[in-house]
Structure formats: structure tokens, C-alpha cells
Amino acid sequence: MEADRAQEIMHSITMVNVNYHGFPVYLKQINPDQETAVVFPLDEMDHDQHVDLNGLAEDDPY
């Protein structure tokens, strides 16, 4: 995922489903210089993970 799109999703007022290698996650912070993000799995909200942006994918709503 591109850093700009990740930022848009993070600041969006609508819920956009995002997966990290197939697992649903919530975007908490984007680090465009390192091409990483801080996310947490939706089923473990207290478990922050630092991941590569290229492992993130937006769910296709259709």
C-alpha cells in the first residue's frame, strides 16, 4: 500500500477495511520515510505491531 493512501485511510471518517497479509488490522500510525506502519490486529487491540507498508492491502468492498 502506498503511504499516502494509508494516511487517507487512517484519517478517514468512514471505516475502510485493511488487512496485513490477510489479517484484519487497524492503522494507528504511518511512517512514510521508513515505509512502515504501526497497526494492531482487530482481535488484539492492545498488541501494536510495526509492519511494512507493502504487506498492507485495502479490502475491495465489492
VENQUIWO-V237277 format. One line per field, one symbol per residue. ss: DSSP state (H for helix, E for strand, C for the rest). psi: psi as a letter, one per 20 degrees, with the letter a starting at -180 (. if undefined). burial: # if it has 9 or more other ideal C-beta (glycine too) atoms within 8 Angstrom, else .. A space follows every 50 residues. Layout:
BEGIN
ss = ???
psi = ???
burial = ???
END
This chain:
BEGIN
ss = CCHHHHHHHHHCCCCCCEEECCEEEEEEEEECCCCEEEEEECCCCCCEEE EEHHHEEECCCC
psi = qqhghgggghjqiqppppqolipprpphqpnhhilrqprqqhjmijmqqp rqhiiqpppoi.
burial = #.#.###.##.......###....####.##...#######.......#. #.#..#.#....
END
